[in-house]
Amino acid sequence: MAGWEVQEHRTRVREFVAGLTDDRAFDEATALIKLFAERGNLLREPRSKPLGDGLFELRGKQVRIFYTFRPRQRIVLLDGMIKKRNDIPPEVVKRVRALQKQVR
């Protein structure tokens, strides 16, 4: 099975990852994206969690990266955040859902 094509919507995720000053968080984010490109929709909890309506969360200990799937084995990375609490702040969900609508 061929790997998945990982795309970015704009440059939000690239800027998020590049801006990670903690080496562990940076390494975690890049490893998660690489694993995701290999496994695609086979990646499950605890590394991938559905948030409903086609939006998903790629999960590490320190980072969260939001994404959606598109046809022909394409993954579109939308945005990322540092995990500071167990839930996702409502303003982040609103922002990521708006980005998801742009991709559709």
VOTI-594122 format. One record per atom (N, C-alpha, C): residue number from 1; z, x, y; residue in three letters. Coordinates in steps of 0.001 Angstrom, whole numbers, plus 500000, padded with zeros to 6 digits. Layout:
N
 resi     up   east  north resn
  NUM      Z      X      Y  Ala
...
END
This chain:
104
 resi     up   east  north resn
    1 500000 500842 498816  Met
    1 500000 500000 500000  Met
    1 500000 500889 501249  Met
    2 499129 500604 502154  Ala
    2 499041 501366 503397  Ala
    2 500258 501077 504267  Ala
    3 500592 502035 505128  Gly
    3 501722 501856 506023  Gly
    3 501426 500836 507111  Gly
    4 502415 500546 507842  Trp
    4 502306 499596 508934  Trp
    4 501945 500324 510216  Trp
    5 501184 499656 511060  Glu
    5 500857 500206 512371  Glu
    5 501942 499762 513345  Glu
    6 502622 500733 513920  Val
    6 503676 500436 514882  Val
    6 503110 500617 516279  Val
    7 503167 499556 517059  Gln
    7 502682 499580 518437  Gln
    7 503852 499301 519372  Gln
    8 503665 499647 520605  Glu
    8 504662 499330 521625  Glu
    8 504067 498336 522609  Glu
    9 504885 497393 523034  His
    9 504485 496521 524128  His
    9 504942 497216 525399  His
   10 503986 497621 526182  Arg
   10 504245 498451 527361  Arg
   10 504868 499753 526889  Arg
   11 505802 500314 527635  Thr
   11 506411 501587 527218  Thr
   11 507935 501483 527166  Thr
   12 508451 500276 527071  Arg
   12 509899 500079 527123  Arg
   12 510637 500822 526013  Arg
   13 510142 500752 524787  Val
   13 510842 501394 523672  Val
   13 510741 502910 523788  Val
   14 509577 503412 524153  Arg
   14 509407 504861 524330  Arg
   14 510374 505375 525402  Arg
   15 510476 504648 526502  Glu
   15 511388 505044 527572  Glu
   15 512841 504937 527127  Glu
   16 513154 503901 526363  Phe
   16 514506 503737 525835  Phe
   16 514876 504928 524949  Phe
   17 514025 505260 523983  Val
   17 514307 506354 523058  Val
   17 514370 507689 523812  Val
   18 513434 507930 524708  Ala
   18 513418 509185 525469  Ala
   18 514661 509324 526339  Ala
   19 515211 508204 526781  Gly
   19 516383 508223 527646  Gly
   19 517710 508345 526914  Gly
   20 517681 508353 525587  Leu
   20 518930 508478 524830  Leu
   20 519448 509902 524960  Leu
   21 520593 510046 525588  Thr
   21 521152 511372 525819  Thr
   21 522021 511844 524659  Thr
   22 522468 510938 523846  Asp
   22 523255 511284 522658  Asp
   22 522282 511647 521537  Asp
   23 522383 512860 521010  Asp
   23 521462 513317 519971  Asp
   23 521492 512425 518739  Asp
   24 522672 511936 518367  Arg
   24 522777 511061 517197  Arg
   24 522009 509758 517413  Arg
   25 522147 509182 518588  Ala
   25 521438 507940 518889  Ala
   25 519933 508176 518892  Ala
   26 519492 509298 519479  Phe
   26 518070 509624 519506  Phe
   26 517535 509796 518089  Phe
   27 518239 510580 517276  Asp
   27 517822 510801 515888  Asp
   27 517807 509503 515098  Asp
   28 518806 508657 515328  Glu
   28 518877 507372 514635  Glu
   28 517686 506491 515005  Glu
   29 517373 506405 516284  Ala
   29 516262 505562 516733  Ala
   29 514935 506043 516156  Ala
   30 514684 507339 516210  Thr
   30 513412 507846 515687  Thr
   30 513332 507683 514168  Thr
   31 514442 507870 513462  Ala
   31 514448 507685 512004  Ala
   31 514219 506218 511639  Ala
   32 514818 505305 512387  Leu
   32 514622 503879 512119  Leu
   32 513161 503478 512308  Leu
   33 512538 503963 513366  Ile
   33 511139 503620 513631  Ile
   33 510241 504188 512529  Ile
   34 510526 505397 512103  Lys
   34 509740 506009 511024  Lys
   34 509909 505229 509720  Lys
   35 511140 504900 509368  Leu
   35 511402 504120 508161  Leu
   35 510700 502770 508243  Leu
   36 510738 502177 509410  Phe
   36 510125 500878 509614  Phe
   36 508612 500935 509440  Phe
   37 508000 502003 509916  Ala
   37 506550 502168 509757  Ala
   37 506179 502263 508282  Ala
   38 507053 502841 507482  Glu
   38 506797 502978 506043  Glu
   38 507055 501682 505287  Glu
   39 508126 500978 505635  Arg
   39 508558 499816 504851  Arg
   39 508103 498477 505414  Arg
   40 507867 498402 506716  Gly
   40 507412 497161 507330  Gly
   40 508302 495973 507012  Gly
   41 507687 494886 506562  Asn
   41 508451 493662 506326  Asn
   41 509307 493716 505060  Asn
   42 509285 494828 504346  Leu
   42 510173 494998 503195  Leu
   42 511558 495483 503614  Leu
   43 511692 495937 504838  Leu
   43 512981 496397 505347  Leu
   43 513868 495175 505589  Leu
   44 515046 495196 505039  Arg
   44 515969 494063 505116  Arg
   44 517309 494488 505714  Arg
   45 518220 493519 505800  Glu
   45 519568 493818 506277  Glu
   45 520191 494862 505365  Glu
   46 520911 495785 505911  Pro
   46 521461 495793 507264  Pro
   46 520559 496449 508311  Pro
   47 519408 496985 507937  Arg
   47 518540 497689 508890  Arg
   47 517656 496764 509717  Arg
   48 517328 495600 509206  Ser
   48 516469 494660 509913  Ser
   48 517087 493274 509809  Ser
   49 517134 492581 510926  Lys
   49 517744 491250 510932  Lys
   49 516872 490286 511736  Lys
   50 516559 489120 511159  Pro
   50 515795 488127 511920  Pro
   50 516678 487463 512976  Pro
   51 516102 487246 514145  Leu
   51 516809 486580 515232  Leu
   51 516254 485185 515490  Leu
   52 515253 484790 514691  Gly
   52 514669 483459 514833  Gly
   52 513386 483465 515631  Gly
   53 512513 482535 515296  Asp
   53 511249 482324 516001  Asp
   53 510398 483595 516073  Asp
   54 510384 484369 514973  Gly
   54 509511 485530 514907  Gly
   54 510024 486784 515588  Gly
   55 511255 486752 516084  Leu
   55 511851 487915 516731  Leu
   55 512814 488566 515749  Leu
   56 512803 489901 515702  Phe
   56 513647 490647 514784  Phe
   56 514341 491784 515509  Phe
   57 515380 492288 514856  Glu
   57 516184 493373 515395  Glu
   57 516231 494488 514359  Glu
   58 515824 495677 514754  Leu
   58 515948 496881 513937  Leu
   58 517310 497469 514279  Leu
   59 518152 497654 513244  Arg
   59 519560 497942 513487  Arg
   59 519999 499306 512970  Arg
   60 520638 500052 513842  Gly
   60 521307 501289 513471  Gly
   60 522768 501153 513838  Gly
   61 523521 502206 513693  Lys
   61 524941 502154 514078  Lys
   61 525095 502092 515590  Lys
   62 524195 502795 516302  Gln
   62 524324 502874 517759  Gln
   62 523211 502168 518520  Gln
   63 522063 501983 517896  Val
   63 520917 501442 518618  Val
   63 520409 500152 517996  Val
   64 519777 499364 518834  Arg
   64 519078 498156 518413  Arg
   64 517684 498218 519037  Arg
   65 516664 497945 518225  Ile
   65 515291 497901 518717  Ile
   65 514713 496554 518305  Ile
   66 514172 495834 519267  Phe
   66 513662 494495 519027  Phe
   66 512161 494549 518787  Phe
   67 511689 493698 517880  Tyr
   67 510276 493743 517498  Tyr
   67 509800 492399 516985  Tyr
   68 508487 492313 516836  Thr
   68 507832 491156 516246  Thr
   68 506671 491653 515389  Thr
   69 506244 490822 514466  Phe
   69 505102 491163 513619  Phe
   69 503841 490513 514177  Phe
   70 502719 491170 513969  Arg
   70 501410 490644 514329  Arg
   70 500515 490747 513106  Arg
   71 499373 490068 513100  Pro
   71 498468 490134 511942  Pro
   71 498005 491562 511637  Pro
   72 497554 491752 510411  Arg
   72 497000 493017 509912  Arg
   72 498028 494149 509903  Arg
   73 499210 493839 509419  Gln
   73 500281 494824 509242  Gln
   73 500601 495597 510518  Gln
   74 500710 494854 511603  Arg
   74 501078 495466 512879  Arg
   74 502485 495025 513265  Arg
   75 503249 495982 513732  Ile
   75 504589 495751 514252  Ile
   75 504545 496094 515730  Ile
   76 505056 495203 516561  Val
   76 505095 495477 517998  Val
   76 506552 495627 518420  Val
   77 506895 496830 518861  Leu
   77 508229 497115 519368  Leu
   77 508306 496602 520802  Leu
   78 509361 495854 521101  Leu
   78 509459 495202 522395  Leu
   78 510428 495886 523356  Leu
   79 511604 496238 522872  Asp
   79 512633 496795 523745  Asp
   79 513754 497352 522881  Asp
   80 514676 498063 523490  Gly
   80 515807 498614 522771  Gly
   80 517059 498570 523618  Gly
   81 518191 498751 522950  Met
   81 519470 498791 523650  Met
   81 520474 499596 522833  Met
   82 521477 500113 523513  Ile
   82 522606 500750 522856  Ile
   82 523587 499649 522478  Ile
   83 524063 499693 521256  Lys
   83 525016 498678 520786  Lys
   83 526388 498983 521378  Lys
   84 526914 498025 522121  Lys
   84 528250 498172 522692  Lys
   84 529192 497075 522206  Lys
   85 528610 496049 521578  Arg
   85 529407 494955 521026  Arg
   85 528630 494350 519865  Arg
   86 529258 493456 519127  Asn
   86 528625 492914 517926  Asn
   86 527495 491932 518207  Asn
   87 527589 491185 519292  Asp
   87 526532 490232 519603  Asp
   87 525560 490844 520611  Asp
   88 524428 490185 520758  Ile
   88 523429 490629 521723  Ile
   88 523680 489856 523018  Ile
   89 523845 490550 524130  Pro
   89 524087 489847 525395  Pro
   89 522962 488848 525705  Pro
   90 523309 487667 526227  Pro
   90 522307 486630 526503  Pro
   90 521165 487102 527401  Pro
   91 521450 487974 528373  Glu
   91 520391 488443 529266  Glu
   91 519395 489331 528518  Glu
   92 519857 490047 527499  Val
   92 518960 490866 526683  Val
   92 518073 489968 525828  Val
   93 518656 488941 525220  Val
   93 517873 487995 524408  Val
   93 516801 487344 525266  Val
   94 517159 486923 526471  Lys
   94 516192 486286 527375  Lys
   94 515050 487242 527715  Lys
   95 515378 488485 528030  Arg
   95 514360 489481 528381  Arg
   95 513433 489767 527195  Arg
   96 513998 489918 526010  Val
   96 513203 490242 524832  Val
   96 512325 489056 524426  Val
   97 512836 487848 524540  Arg
   97 512020 486659 524235  Arg
   97 510835 486560 525203  Arg
   98 511043 486903 526464  Ala
   98 509931 486901 527422  Ala
   98 508881 487935 527035  Ala
   99 509323 489102 526589  Leu
   99 508382 490126 526144  Leu
   99 507628 489656 524895  Leu
  100 508347 488990 524003  Gln
  100 507715 488468 522782  Gln
  100 506607 487469 523133  Gln
  101 506851 486613 524111  Lys
  101 505832 485636 524528  Lys
  101 504593 486331 525080  Lys
  102 504782 487459 525752  Gln
  102 503645 488201 526281  Gln
  102 502748 488752 525161  Gln
  103 503370 489088 524044  Val
  103 502634 489661 522909  Val
  103 501837 488597 522179  Val
  104 502335 487388 522121  Arg
  104 501661 486300 521407  Arg
  104 500391 485965 522050  Arg
END
